[in-house]
Amino acid sequence: MSGSIQYDCDGEVATVTLSNPAKLNAVDSVMWRQLALVVSELAADNRLRCLVLQGEGEQAFAAGGDIEEFASRRDTVEHAMAYHAQAGAALQAVGDCPLPTIALIRGACIGGGLEIAAQCDLRICGESARFGAPINRLGFSMYPVEMVALLRLAGAPTMRELLLEGRILGAAEALAKGLVTRVVADEAVAAEASATVRRICQGAPLVARWHKQLLRRLQQDLPLSDQELRDSFAFLETADYREGVAAFLAKRAPRFRGC
């Protein structure tokens, strides 16, 4: 039986859940396909301001891909290319999502689960969470396209530990190596994620989207054009900018509308 991607929206916040609890939320081919579709659909909803990704239950965010289906889904180069194109589309959907994205991580965040978390803007985990990609013990390498976000996030030295040694990192070490944003007590993970969502939603939603675009653009080794610099002042034409300044001067909380 395949796992599934569940989601629900509560006001301005969407929560996407990787659901395959019998296999510690291992991501199968159906889930990869659904993840791309769900995230793309939510990304197009202008009413939303934040997206949270989590695994079902307390044991795992996702313990990797579903190894059981590899014998049929990755048995030839053609099948493997198709399988990883599907996974790559899901990862790209998360990475390209214009909404701020938060990975709420409990338990195991391994292999494909770590790849998904790496595509998020923020990663908040509990003290007992663990991270790794010990696929050297399974005899296969990480697909190059899927390595990109992890390499950008943690750097080559950490990737060498994860891939050459197959090390599993605890939460504190993952934090020190840049794999996660914040570590809290296990029982406080959901509350900390909720507080993070609240802080994001208190800000201007257009500004959050623009900041995501600018951060990605500035990671490219190319100078900004004059037009790009001019475009960075697009906020001057928004009602939210006028509201933000007026609220500051009036010493009240702003009421942003995303326009």
Rosetta blueprint (number, residue, H / E / L):
1 M L
2 S L
3 G L
4 S E
5 I E
6 Q E
7 Y E
8 D E
9 C E
10 D E
11 G L
12 E L
13 V E
14 A E
15 T E
16 V E
17 T E
18 L E
19 S E
20 N L
21 P H
22 A H
23 K H
24 L L
25 N L
26 A L
27 V E
28 D L
29 S H
30 V H
31 M H
32 W H
33 R H
34 Q H
35 L H
36 A H
37 L H
38 V H
39 V H
40 S H
41 E H
42 L H
43 A H
44 A L
45 D L
46 N L
47 R L
48 L L
49 R L
50 C E
51 L E
52 V E
53 L E
54 Q E
55 G E
56 E L
57 G L
58 E L
59 Q L
60 A E
61 F E
62 A E
63 A E
64 G L
65 G E
66 D L
67 I H
68 E H
69 E H
70 F H
71 A H
72 S H
73 R H
74 R L
75 D L
76 T L
77 V H
78 E H
79 H H
80 A H
81 M H
82 A H
83 Y H
84 H H
85 A H
86 Q H
87 A H
88 G H
89 A H
90 A H
91 L H
92 Q H
93 A H
94 V H
95 G H
96 D H
97 C L
98 P L
99 L L
100 P L
101 T E
102 I E
103 A E
104 L E
105 I E
106 R L
107 G L
108 A E
109 C E
110 I E
111 G L
112 G H
113 G H
114 L H
115 E H
116 I H
117 A H
118 A H
119 Q L
120 C L
121 D L
122 L E
123 R E
124 I E
125 C E
126 G E
127 E L
128 S L
129 A L
130 R E
131 F E
132 G E
133 A L
134 P L
135 I H
136 N H
137 R H
138 L L
139 G L
140 F L
141 S L
142 M L
143 Y L
144 P H
145 V H
146 E H
147 M H
148 V H
149 A H
150 L H
151 L H
152 R H
153 L H
154 A H
155 G H
156 A H
157 P H
158 T H
159 M H
160 R H
161 E H
162 L H
163 L H
164 L H
165 E H
166 G L
167 R L
168 I E
169 L E
170 G E
171 A H
172 A H
173 E H
174 A H
175 L H
176 A H
177 K L
178 G L
179 L L
180 V L
181 T L
182 R E
183 V E
184 V E
185 A L
186 D H
187 E H
188 A H
189 V H
190 A H
191 A H
192 E H
193 A H
194 S H
195 A H
196 T H
197 V H
198 R H
199 R H
200 I H
201 C H
202 Q H
203 G L
204 A L
205 P H
206 L H
207 V H
208 A H
209 R H
210 W H
211 H H
212 K H
213 Q H
214 L H
215 L H
216 R H
217 R H
218 L H
219 Q L
220 Q L
221 D L
222 L L
223 P L
224 L L
225 S L
226 D H
227 Q H
228 E H
229 L H
230 R H
231 D H
232 S L
233 F L
234 A H
235 F H
236 L H
237 E H
238 T L
239 A H
240 D H
241 Y H
242 R H
243 E H
244 G H
245 V H
246 A H
247 A H
248 F H
249 L H
250 A H
251 K L
252 R L
253 A L
254 P L
255 R L
256 F L
257 R L
258 G L
259 C L
